[in-house]
Amino acid sequence: MTRPATQSFYQQISSNRRRSWLLVLLVSAFLVVFGFIIGYLVTGVVEGGYFAVGIALLIALLMSAFSFFGGDSLVLAESGAREVNDQTAPQLMNVVRELSMAANIPPPRVYVINDPAPNAFATGRDPQHASVAVTAGLLQKMNREELQGVIGHELSHVRNYDIRFSLLVAVLVGSIVLLADFFLRFTFWGGLSGGGRSRSSRSSGEGGGGGGGLFVIMLVLGLVLAIIAPLFAALVQMAVSRQREYLADASSVDITRNPYGLERALVKIGEDTHSLGSANRATQHLYFVNPLKKMSLNMSDLMATHPPIVDRVNRLRRLTGQPPIDAQTKTALGSAD
C-alpha cells in the first residue's frame, strides 16, 4: 500500500497565510467598491463615491480602535474567566511558560473558566498584551502532552497575530454590513430619487443620455450588493477563521515539535459531549474548537467558524505520513463538528 505523502508544517503555514490574506484583500476590495457605488448613487457625482469610501474607511478605523483596546477584557469577563498563577494551576503555568519560550513570545496572562467542556482560547492585541484561557474540563481531561498541543495552538494564535488579524476581518465585515443597512434604508425612504433625477437631468442637459443609464446600472448593482453583502461578508469571515485554525494547528507542531499531542487532544475533545455554557455566537470563533455543539458531520456548512475536527486531525497526520483516521473514528468525531 502506498504511504500517504507527508507535508511539512512550513508548507501548511505558508499556504494558509496566503489564503487568509487573499480573503482579506477580497473583503477590502468589496468594501471599497460598495462604498464608491453608494456614494455615487447618493450624491449623483463621482466625487461623492470617493467621499463615501473615505467615510467607510474612517468608520472601520474607529471600530478597530474600540475593539483593539477593549475587546480582550470584554471577552474574558463574558466567559467568566478567573486569572490563575503558579500556586493555583502549577502544571498549566509551567506548560504556558515552557511553550512561550519555545515560541519566543512573552508568557501571556493565564485564565481558567469553570466549565466541564474541554476548550481554550487566546485573546489580546499582540504578544505583549495577550491572555490565554482554558476550561477546567480541559485541565481535567488532558494529559501533559495533549495540554501542550492545545496551549501550543493558542500561543500560535498569539505569535501569528491571529487576534489582530481576526479583528481586521471583523471590522471590515462590520463596515460592509453597516453600509448595506444604510443603503437599503436610504433607498427605501426614497433618498436616491433626488440624486438620480439631478444626475439624469445634468446628463441630458449636456447632450447625452449615458449618464442616466449609468445611474440605473449603478442603482441595480448597488441594490444587489446591498442584499448579498451581509451574507458574503459573513462567509468570508468564517473562511478566514477556518484558515487561521489550520495555521495555528501547523504552528503548534512547530512550537512543540510533536503533532501527536495535538492530534490526541482533538480526538478527545471531539468525542466529548459537553457544550460550553459561557460561549455564544459572538465569541465562538475564538475557541480551540467550536464550543456550540453540534454542527453537521461533513461540516460543509459555509458558515462554520472552525474546520471539521476530522480534517484537522488528517492534516496533522499528513505531517507524519500517517493514513487518514478510520471510518469509525470519523463517525465519532463528526458529531462534534
Secondary structure, DSSP 8 states (H G I E B T S, - for coil): --------HHHHHHHHHHHHHHHHHHHHHHHHHHHHHHHHHHHSSHHHHHHHHHHHHHHHHHHHHHHHHHHHHHHHHHHT-EE--TTT-HHHHHHHHHHHHHHTS---EEEEE--SS--EEEEESSGGGEEEEEEHHHHHH--HHHHHHHHHHHHHHHHTTHHHHHHHHHHHHHHHHHHHHHHHHHHHTTTTHHHHHHHHHHHHHTT-SHHHHHHHHHHHHHHHHHHHHHHHHHHHHHHHHHHHHHHHHHHHHHHHS-HHHHHHHHHHHHH-----TT--TTTGGGBSS-SS----SS---TT-SS--HHHHHHHHHHHHT-----HHHHHHHHTT-
